[in-house]
Amino acid sequence: MKNQQEELTTVYITKFWWTKGILVRQAHIRPTASGKGFIARVPGNEFVSGFYGSEFFLSEGDAILHVELKRKAKMVSVRKQLDRLENMVVADLVRYK
């Protein structure tokens, strides 16, 4: 059980920012198999194998900045969808073939 002996580090998980916010957890940090990044494994979390890349951060400030950028991008996307809905002419949606 190698993970049991590894040091736990506080991580700020942003993967679920839209539904749960930024989660603060203790995790084991290790390089990925490819060696091109890191994975955070939260002990006892049997539903998620780990958090990769920009799904977690080691500082609260970096996590907040990342989520703020994601939030702004989401607002742009929602505004585009809203514009499409507002400009939609329902009669034009009828298709006979």
N, C-alpha and C positions, 0 to 999 in steps of 0.2 A: 504494500500500500504506500507507494511513493508520495501521493498527494497529501497523505496524512502528515508527513514530515515537512512538507514545504511551508514556507512562511505565508501567512495570510496578509493581504494588502487591501486597504480600502479602495474600492472602485466605484465610479459613478456610471451607472448603466443607462444609456440613452436609447436603447433599441425600442423601448415601449413608450417613448416620450409622448406620443399622441394620446394614449389611453391611460397611462399610469404615471406619467411624469418621469423625473430622473430618480432612479432607484439607487440607494446607497447600500452596498453590500461588502462583505469580506470575501475575497476570492484568492485563488492560487493563480499567479500569472506565469505563463510559460511561452516560449517561442512556438509558433505553429510548426507543423511538420515540414512545410516548405522553407521555413526559416525566414520568410519575408514579412512576418508580422508577429503579433502576440495574441494569445487566447487567455481569457479570464474564465476560470471555472469556479462556480459558487458551490461550496460543499452542500450536499443535501438537495440540490436542485436536479431532480430526475427528469424534468420536462425539457430542459434546454441543455445541450451538450456543452455549450460554452458561448462566450460573447467574443466577437472578432472585431478587429480594426476600429472603425468609428462607432461601434456599438457600445463601447465603454471608454472611460477616461480615468486617469489617475488623479486629476485635480477637478475640484468643483467648478472653478472658473472656466476651464476648457470645456467641460460638459455643458455648462450654461451657454457659452458662446456657440457651440455646435447646435444645440436645440434652438437657439434664437435664429440661427441661419435657416434651419429646417422649417421653423414656424413661418418665417417670412416667405420662403418658397411655397409653403402650403397655402398661404394667404393669396399669393399670385395665382396659383392653380384654381383655388375656389372662386376667385373673382372672374377668371376666364370662364369657368363653368356657369357662374351666375349670369354673365353677359350673354352666353349662348342661350340660356333658358329665357332670359328677358327678351331677346331678339327673335326667339323662335315663333314661327307662325304655324300653329297646330294643323291647319288645313293643308299645309305643304308636306306634312308627314304621312299623308294617306298615299299608299302605294298599291296599285292594282296588279302589278307584275313584278 
